[in-house]
């Protein structure tokens, strides 16, 4: 029989498969169309019919990934305005089970909760109610406009978490045992939420995969982005001006602006986003977000929330190897980049070469950018929380992909299908290859389930000994890995 659920909004019909029930495309806020396009999320709609919740709902407006990433990161696009929706997988409507709420990645301009690798069946099979969420992206979600609320994408995430708190009991979930999790921009969102007083009581645990608390911009930088996009579109930098631009044209323009910043990474023009080219990310606006998340964590924010945080061993190869950039980089360009990022190139680059004997300039560039963008921010978040005796568990995913003749290594996003136990999904093969190890997925998925359920993934918390669990490595538990490289970033990142 088709499963039925009734919540305050109305009744819905889901699907059942192998003991797991799924309900998809459920709106947690009103469609952000018309006058609501640049407002805070409005209350979720009600309906008086039996809603079909057997298929994914619309996805947020977004540009396509540029090649070759488009071939490596399959991206569903589902048309429709009602894209502030979420999906639920559960084994038991009458249970009182722990809940995992997943925020997708995509640099705040791509992605959706409908990516098939995020299918929550395995979590539900193992006793966890799994929820995946869509939120506003790009300019509609993150452009700072004077006559609109800031960080609308983050406000969407908060609205989804409030929906979960109010409704997840109808799907067999325990609203008092919610874990918020995400990867890349989703992980950056997690640490942003962790730092905000408004999220208090909405989750008790958090997981941040390949993203931490440094990726926000100052309001001044955000206003430069707004001015540049308005000039590019020939509209005033107001809600009325941007609302006059159709969503498809707006996403095309934001992609063009992001590409321009990547081509001309001038800190004098673009401030802190010159180093990461993410023109549409949360900003410290003074109201929704009052401080960099890592600084808020250092002041004690979120200390009552358990955190599982980590990175992949070769994060940045995804952006350098398939594009050919890694092969084109020479020592001079490497030194210029290291210096621009604040490192002492004369000291740092030999240390990186020693850490990986036989490495090319492209290899070292990938390692430097890995550490600046992912590894060091994760370490700083763990350090900040250790000062407040907050339970924090740190991991590294180290299994090397065979793709691109093995040169991808443990690249960005590779761990996702292991965490969700979706290695069977063909969407993961461009990164993981045809035969990724199921036993590693069993191990990693089990650790995530244990953390969501009990607050302990199965290894000691991070403290003065800097314990790190390494998945897919010969040495599964290490203390203070790569201390020489870590020390290079002291006072820099």
Residue pairs with C-beta under 8 A, 6 or more apart in sequence:
1 16
2 13
2 14
2 15
2 16
2 54
3 13
3 14
3 15
3 16
3 21
3 23
3 93
4 11
4 12
4 13
4 14
4 50
5 11
5 12
5 14
5 23
5 53
5 93
5 170
5 171
6 12
6 170
7 167
7 170
8 46
8 166
8 167
9 26
9 27
9 44
9 45
9 46
9 47
10 46
10 47
10 48
10 49
10 51
11 49
11 50
11 51
12 23
12 26
12 50
12 51
12 52
12 53
13 50
13 51
13 52
13 53
13 54
14 21
14 22
14 23
14 24
14 53
14 54
15 21
15 22
15 23
15 24
15 54
16 22
17 121
18 121
18 125
19 91
19 125
20 89
20 90
20 91
20 121
20 124
20 125
21 89
21 90
21 91
21 93
21 124
21 171
22 54
22 87
22 88
22 89
22 90
22 120
22 121
23 53
23 87
23 88
23 171
24 53
24 54
24 55
24 56
24 57
24 87
24 88
25 53
25 55
25 56
25 57
25 58
25 85
25 87
26 51
26 53
26 57
26 85
26 86
26 87
26 88
27 44
27 45
27 57
27 82
27 84
27 85
28 44
28 84
28 85
28 86
28 133
28 159
28 160
28 163
29 41
29 42
29 43
29 44
29 84
29 156
29 159
29 160
29 163
30 36
30 41
30 42
30 43
30 44
30 45
30 84
31 45
31 81
31 82
31 83
31 84
32 39
32 41
32 42
32 81
32 83
32 84
32 136
32 140
33 81
36 42
37 140
37 243
38 140
38 145
38 148
38 152
38 239
38 242
38 243
39 148
39 149
39 152
40 149
40 152
40 155
41 84
41 152
41 155
41 156
41 159
44 163
56 76
56 78
56 87
56 113
56 114
57 78
57 80
57 82
57 83
57 85
57 114
57 134
58 78
58 79
58 80
58 81
58 82
58 83
58 85
58 134
59 76
59 77
59 78
59 83
59 112
59 114
59 134
60 83
60 112
60 134
60 135
60 136
60 137
60 140
60 141
61 83
61 137
61 138
61 140
61 247
61 248
61 250
61 251
62 75
62 77
62 106
62 109
62 110
62 111
62 112
62 137
62 138
62 251
63 109
63 110
63 138
63 251
63 252
63 254
63 255
64 70
64 75
64 77
65 73
65 75
65 110
66 259
68 322
68 323
69 318
69 319
69 322
71 430
72 318
72 322
72 430
72 431
73 110
73 413
73 430
73 431
74 115
74 116
74 427
74 430
75 110
75 111
75 112
75 115
76 112
76 114
76 115
76 116
78 112
78 114
83 134
84 134
84 135
84 136
84 156
84 159
84 160
85 113
85 134
86 113
86 131
86 132
86 133
86 134
86 160
86 163
86 164
87 113
87 114
87 120
87 131
87 132
88 120
88 129
88 130
88 131
88 168
88 171
89 119
89 120
89 121
89 123
89 124
89 129
89 130
89 131
90 97
90 124
90 129
90 130
90 171
90 172
90 173
91 97
91 124
91 125
91 127
91 172
92 172
93 170
93 171
93 172
94 172
95 129
95 172
95 173
96 169
96 172
96 173
96 174
97 127
97 128
97 129
97 172
97 173
97 174
97 177
98 127
98 128
98 129
98 173
98 174
98 177
98 178
98 179
98 452
98 453
99 128
99 129
99 130
99 131
99 164
99 168
99 173
99 174
99 175
99 177
99 178
99 179
99 452
100 120
100 123
100 128
100 129
100 130
100 131
100 179
100 181
100 207
100 448
100 452
101 131
101 132
101 133
101 160
101 161
101 164
101 178
101 179
101 180
101 181
101 203
102 113
102 118
102 120
102 130
102 131
102 132
102 133
102 181
102 182
102 186
103 133
103 135
103 157
103 180
103 181
103 182
103 185
103 186
103 187
103 189
103 190
104 111
104 112
104 113
104 115
104 118
104 132
104 133
104 134
104 182
104 183
104 185
104 186
105 111
105 182
105 183
105 184
105 185
105 186
105 187
105 210
105 211
105 413
106 112
106 137
106 184
106 185
107 184
107 185
107 278
107 281
108 137
108 138
108 141
108 142
108 153
108 185
108 188
108 278
108 280
108 281
108 282
109 137
109 138
109 251
109 254
109 255
109 258
109 280
110 137
111 137
111 185
111 186
112 134
113 132
113 133
113 134
114 132
114 134
115 427
116 422
116 425
116 427
117 416
117 417
117 420
117 422
117 425
117 427
117 428
118 132
118 416
118 420
118 422
119 420
119 422
119 425
120 130
120 131
120 132
120 420
122 420
122 421
122 422
122 445
123 129
123 130
123 420
123 445
123 448
123 449
123 452
124 130
126 445
126 446
126 449
127 449
127 453
128 449
128 452
128 453
129 168
129 171
129 172
129 173
131 160
131 164
131 168
133 157
133 160
135 141
135 153
135 154
135 156
135 157
135 160
135 189
136 142
136 152
136 153
136 156
137 153
137 280
138 250
138 251
138 254
138 280
139 229
139 242
139 250
139 251
139 253
139 254
139 280
140 152
140 247
140 250
141 152
141 153
141 156
141 280
142 151
142 152
142 153
142 280
142 281
142 282
142 283
143 222
143 225
143 226
143 229
143 242
143 280
144 150
144 219
144 222
144 223
144 225
144 226
144 283
144 285
145 226
145 237
145 238
145 239
145 242
146 237
146 238
147 238
147 239
148 239
149 155
149 287
149 288
150 222
150 283
150 285
150 287
150 288
150 289
151 282
151 283
151 285
151 288
151 289
153 189
153 282
154 189
154 192
154 193
154 196
154 282
154 288
154 289
155 288
157 189
157 193
158 193
158 196
158 198
158 199
158 202
161 178
161 180
161 193
161 199
161 202
161 203
162 202
164 173
164 175
164 178
164 202
165 175
165 178
165 201
165 202
166 175
168 174
168 175
168 178
169 175
176 204
177 204
177 452
177 453
178 202
178 203
178 204
178 205
179 203
179 204
179 205
179 206
179 207
179 451
179 452
180 190
180 193
180 202
180 203
180 205
180 206
180 207
181 187
181 190
181 206
181 207
181 208
181 209
181 448
182 188
182 189
182 190
182 207
182 208
182 209
182 211
183 209
183 210
183 211
183 413
183 415
183 416
184 209
184 210
184 211
184 412
184 413
185 211
185 215
185 278
185 281
186 209
186 211
187 207
187 208
187 209
187 210
187 211
187 212
187 309
188 208
188 211
188 212
188 213
188 215
188 216
188 281
188 282
189 211
189 282
190 206
190 207
190 208
190 211
191 206
191 208
191 211
191 212
191 213
191 293
191 294
191 297
191 381
192 213
192 216
192 282
192 289
192 293
193 199
193 202
193 203
193 206
194 206
194 213
194 293
194 297
194 301
194 302
194 305
194 307
195 213
195 289
195 291
195 293
195 294
195 296
195 297
195 301
195 302
196 288
196 289
196 296
196 301
197 301
203 305
204 304
204 305
204 306
205 305
205 306
205 307
205 308
205 451
205 452
205 455
206 302
206 305
206 306
206 307
206 308
207 307
207 308
207 309
207 448
207 451
207 452
208 307
208 308
208 309
208 310
208 378
208 381
209 309
209 310
209 311
209 415
209 416
209 419
210 310
210 311
210 312
210 315
210 374
210 412
210 413
210 415
211 374
211 377
212 293
212 294
212 309
212 374
212 377
212 378
212 380
212 381
213 292
213 293
213 294
213 295
213 296
213 297
213 377
213 380
213 381
213 384
214 292
214 293
214 294
214 377
214 380
214 493
215 276
215 278
215 281
215 282
215 377
216 281
216 282
216 283
216 284
216 289
216 292
216 293
217 225
217 271
217 272
217 273
217 281
217 282
217 283
217 284
218 271
218 272
218 283
218 284
219 283
219 284
219 285
219 286
220 271
221 270
221 271
221 272
221 273
221 283
222 283
222 285
224 269
224 270
224 271
225 257
225 270
225 273
225 279
225 280
226 237
227 237
228 257
229 237
229 242
229 253
229 254
229 257
230 236
230 237
230 241
230 242
232 253
232 256
232 257
233 241
233 242
233 245
233 249
233 250
233 253
235 241
235 242
235 244
235 245
242 250
245 253
254 279
254 280
257 279
258 277
258 278
258 279
258 280
261 270
261 273
261 274
261 277
261 279
262 277
265 274
265 275
265 277
265 340
266 274
267 274
267 275
267 340
270 279
273 279
273 281
275 340
275 341
275 372
276 373
282 289
283 289
284 290
284 291
284 292
290 296
291 299
293 301
293 381
294 377
294 380
294 381
294 384
296 302
297 381
297 384
297 385
298 384
298 387
300 388
302 385
302 390
303 385
303 388
303 389
303 390
304 390
305 390
306 390
306 391
306 392
306 393
306 451
306 455
307 381
307 382
307 385
307 390
307 391
307 392
307 393
308 392
308 393
308 395
308 448
308 451
308 457
309 378
309 381
309 382
309 392
309 393
309 394
309 395
310 378
310 394
310 395
310 396
310 397
310 468
310 469
311 370
311 374
311 375
311 378
311 396
311 397
312 374
312 396
312 397
312 398
312 410
312 411
312 412
312 413
312 414
312 415
313 396
313 397
313 398
313 400
313 409
313 410
313 473
314 366
314 370
314 400
314 408
314 409
314 410
314 411
315 366
315 369
315 370
315 373
315 374
315 375
315 410
315 411
315 412
316 365
316 366
316 367
316 369
316 370
316 373
316 374
316 411
316 412
317 326
317 366
317 407
317 408
317 409
317 411
317 412
318 408
318 411
318 412
318 413
318 431
319 325
319 369
319 412
320 326
320 329
320 362
320 365
320 366
320 369
321 362
321 366
321 404
321 407
321 408
321 411
322 404
322 408
325 362
325 365
326 360
326 362
326 363
326 365
326 366
326 407
327 360
327 362
328 362
329 360
329 361
329 362
329 365
330 361
331 349
331 361
333 361
333 365
334 345
334 349
334 361
334 364
334 365
334 368
335 345
335 349
337 365
337 368
337 369
338 345
338 348
338 349
338 368
339 345
341 368
341 372
341 492
342 492
342 493
343 349
343 368
343 488
343 489
343 492
344 488
347 488
348 368
348 488
349 364
351 484
351 485
351 488
352 359
352 364
352 367
352 368
352 485
353 359
353 364
355 367
355 482
355 484
355 485
356 363
356 364
356 367
359 367
367 485
371 485
371 489
371 493
372 489
372 493
374 412
376 486
376 489
376 493
377 493
378 394
379 394
379 486
380 493
381 392
382 392
382 394
382 462
385 392
385 462
386 392
386 462
386 463
386 464
391 455
391 461
392 461
392 462
393 451
393 456
393 457
393 459
393 461
393 462
393 469
394 462
394 466
394 467
394 468
394 469
395 447
395 457
395 468
395 469
395 470
395 471
396 468
396 469
396 470
396 471
396 473
396 481
397 410
397 414
397 415
397 418
397 444
397 470
397 471
397 472
398 410
398 470
398 471
398 472
398 473
399 410
399 414
399 418
399 436
399 437
399 440
399 471
399 472
399 473
400 406
400 408
400 409
400 410
400 472
401 408
401 409
401 410
401 411
401 414
401 431
401 432
401 433
401 436
402 433
403 430
403 431
403 432
403 433
408 414
408 431
410 472
411 431
413 431
414 431
414 432
415 444
415 471
416 422
416 428
417 423
417 425
417 428
417 432
417 436
417 441
418 436
418 440
418 441
418 444
418 445
418 471
419 444
419 445
419 448
420 445
421 441
421 442
421 445
422 428
423 432
423 436
423 438
423 441
428 436
437 472
440 471
440 472
443 471
444 471
446 458
447 457
447 458
447 469
447 471
448 457
450 456
450 457
450 458
451 457
457 469
458 469
459 467
459 469
459 477
460 467
461 467
462 468
465 479
465 480
466 479
466 480
466 481
467 477
467 478
467 479
468 477
468 478
468 479
468 481
469 476
469 477
470 476
470 477
470 478
470 481
480 486
